[in-house]
Amino acid sequence: MERYLTNDLRPSNRGFRNALEQNRFIHGLLMVLAVFGVSLIIADGVLTPAQSILGAIQGIEVVSSNLTYHTVVGISCAILVVLFVVQPLGITKISAAWAPIVIIWLLFNFCSGVYVRLRTSILPKRIAKLQQNFVWHDWTVLKAFSPYYAGLWFVRNGTRGWIQLGGILLAFTGCETLFADLGAFSRA
C-alpha cells in the first residue's frame, strides 16, 4: 500500500491525517481499541471451543446419571488439551481424525430419524404420542432435499427469502449456543 504525500491530500483529509498522527489521546484510544479487539478475538478462540465441548460432554449425563460434574469437566479439559496440542500439526491432521467420527455420528442421526423408534415407556405420554418417523408416516418431508423446491422458494420470496435463510442460520447457531450455555450455566 502506497502512502500519499501530505500535500497531495485534500485539506479535510490532511487535517484528519494530522490529528491521527499527532494527537496523543487518539493514539491512546486506538491502542485501547486494538487491545480490546484482540482480547475479544482471543477470548472467542479460547472460550467458544471450551463452551461447545463442555456443553457436548454434559450431554453424557443424560445417558449416565452417575457421572459427577468433576468427571464432565475433566473429560472436557482432556479433549481441549488434545485439540490444542494437535492443532500446531495442522488442521489436516485434526480433520483426518475427526471426519470419520462426525460421519458415523451423522449416519447414526440419519438412521435414527428414518426408522428407529424410542421406547415409549421412557417418554411422557404427551411426547410419546408425537413420536413418529417418516418411514411409516410423513415421507413427503424428503422434498426438502430437492434443489428444485429450494429454488422455487427463492423465486417466490426473492430478497425476503435470503433474509429468511439468514434468520434460519442464526436460529441454528443460536440454538447451539443456547444448549451449550444451558449445559454450563444450569440452575444448579
Secondary structure, 3 states (H helix, E strand, C coil): CCCCCHHHCCHHHHHHHHHHHHCHHHHHHHHHHHHHHHHHHHHHHHHHHHHHHHHHHHCHHHHCCCCCHHHHHHHHHHHHHHHHHHHHHCHHHHHHHHHHHHHHHHHHHHHHHHCCCCCHHHCCHHHHHHCCCCCCCCHHHHHHHCHHHHHHHHHHHHHHHHHHHHHHHHHHHHHHHHHHHHHHCCCC
